[in-house]
Amino acid sequence: MKIETPPTAKPYDKPEGERRGLVIVNTGDGKGKSTAAFGLALRAHGRGKAVKIYQFMKVPSARFGEHRMFEQIGIPIEGLGDGFSWKSQDLEHSAQLARDGWARAREAILSGRYFLVVLDEITYPLIYGWLPLDEVLATLRERPREVHVALTGRRAPAELVALADTVTEMQMVKHAFKAGIPAQRGIED
């Protein structure tokens, strides 16, 4: 490890632009995409801002750790799907769930009721062709000026990346699963 000298001058100039809602994309093959979006939700909620989370691949009855915590603190989280495609019994049904869920998420974004709307795992229904990318992009462009939207999932379409204000690509360096260690409750659920 190389030791560094802490900076003594601010490494950036303060932006002069006006504040507005952002489109934030967390993508890539590494862990942490949803976790980062949930961190934004907690930060916004902590400031008294209205937040809504939609999970495109989770079932409505999901009770993972994030669901339990968000329920306790009053952040609405809604599962829209029937699990990942390899668990689905009917992919057309999965696609219809994504379309129905998108209609609810779109209405929430355009309503202006929320400071932040999280579209967790939305890239999957996009890349599977279950949702029209052009409609999602149009909604992001047409949303009220003050609404922030965070989108997560692997292989975010290039058009979404181009439209976004902030894009983070999580890169896997090492993962316990590859060493044969199963998912750990409270860490990966």
C-alpha positions, 0 to 999 in steps of 0.5 A: 500500500502506498501512503498518501498525503491528505489534500490541503486544498479542495479538489473541486470548484463548487458547481454554479448550476441550479438544483434539480432532480437527477437520473442516477444509474447503478449498473455493472456486474459487481455487488452494491447496485441496489444497496447504493440506491437504498442508501439514497432512499435512506438519505432522502427519507432522513431529510423528510423527503417522500420516497417510493421504491419499486422492485421489478424482479421481487415478488410482492410478498418478499420479506428480505431485510430491506423490506422489513427495515423500510416497513419499520421506518415508513418507506414504501417498497413494492415488489412488482415481479415473480422472481428472476427469469429462471424461477418464472413458470411463465415468462409472458406473465413475468413480462405482463407483471413488469408492464403493469408495474411500470405503469404504477412506477411511471405514474409515481414519477410523473405525479411529483409526489415523490422526491426520489423514486427507485426503480430497482432491477429495472434493467432486466425487463428493459433488456428482456424486451418486456418494457419499451425503452423509449417510454422509460426514457421519455418518462425520465425526460418528462418527469417533474423537475424536482423528482430524482429517479435511481435505476439499478441493474446489470447491463444498463442500455447505452441510451439510459446511460447517455440520458443519466446525470450520474452513472456508477458501474459496480465492478466485481473484483472478488465475490464469496459466491465464486469461492463456494460460499452461499449468500448470507442473510442480512448481507445479500438479502 
